[in-house]
Amino acid sequence: MATGILGQAECTQTDEVIYEVPADTFAVVTVTFCNRATSNREIRLAVTDDENNLSTEAWKFLEFNAELLPSGVLERSGIVLDAGKKVTVMANGITVGASVYGIETTTV
């Protein structure tokens, strides 16, 4: 099973899955956002079964339009995910990186 960095992406203005828990596995992860811009950015973080349902299932967001200051970092830790769950991210502008790191453990 994987440990360390499980997924990374440059956030865009659309919801994007940056990590999906493999079958027969659970994961404990931390998600970090870093704003490299000189202006504020708004970020979103969700745990979903399908990132396409976020418009009708907005309750799945862990962060929704959270303000991230220039050179700022937002970190959410201790997120426990079962098989098939997806970490979905978005930012309202470029220059925001997102990383998922943690540990995967088999359930069989």
N, C-alpha and C positions, 0 to 999 in steps of 0.2 A: 504494500500500500504506500501511497505517496505521502511525503511530508515536506514541509517548507513552502515555497511559493507554488500555489495551485492554479493561479490564473492572474493575468494582468491585462490591462487595456488602457488606451487613451479614450476617455469618455467622449461621447458624441451627444447630439441633441435628440437622440432616439434611444429607447430602452435597448440595452444590449446585455446578453448573458456572457459573463466572463468566467463562470465556473459552474459545472454540473457534477453532482455527486454520482459516482458510478454505481451500477447495480450491485446488490449484495454488500453495500458499504454504508457507513455513516461517517460524518466528518465533523470536526470541531474547528471553526475557522475564525479568523479576524479579517475584517475588511478595512482598508485604509484608503482615504482619498487625499491627494496632495494637489493644491492649487498653485500652479507655477505662473499664473497671470499677475498683472499689476492691478487688477480690478477684482471685485467680488464675483463669485460664481455661486449658483444654486445647484445642489446635487440631490440625487435621489438614489435610494438603495432599497431593494425589495428581495424577498425570498419567495420564489414562485414555483409552481408546477409547470407553467407555460407563460413565458413573458408576454405573449399576445393578449392575455386576459387582464392586464393591468388597468386598462381603461374602465372595466366593469368591476374589478376587484381591487380597488384602491386601498382597501384595508390591509393588503399584504406588504405595504411599505414599512420599512424600519426607519427611514429618513425620507421626508418629502419636502423638497425645495429648501433644504437646510442651507443656510448661508455660510459659505466658506470664504474667509478673508484672503487677501493676497498673501502668498507664501504660507497659507494656513493648511493645517492637517486635521482631518476628522477620522477617528478610528472607532470602530465597533468591534468588540471582542466577545468571545464566549458564545458564538452563534453555533448551535448544534443543528445539523441537517441530516435528514435521512435520505436514502437512495432516491435519485431522480430529482431532488430539489435543485433549483438554479439560483445563483446569485446574479441579480440583474441591476445594472447601474446606468446612470444618465447624468449629464451636466448641461447647463444652459449655454455653454460656450466651450471652446477648445482650451487646451493647456491644463486639463485636470486629468491626472492619472489615478487609476484605481488598481489596488492589489488585493488578492485573496491569498492568505497563507494560513497554514494549520496542519492538521493531521487527518488522514483517512484510516479507518479501521474496518476490517471485514466483519460481516454479521453472520457468516456461515462457519 
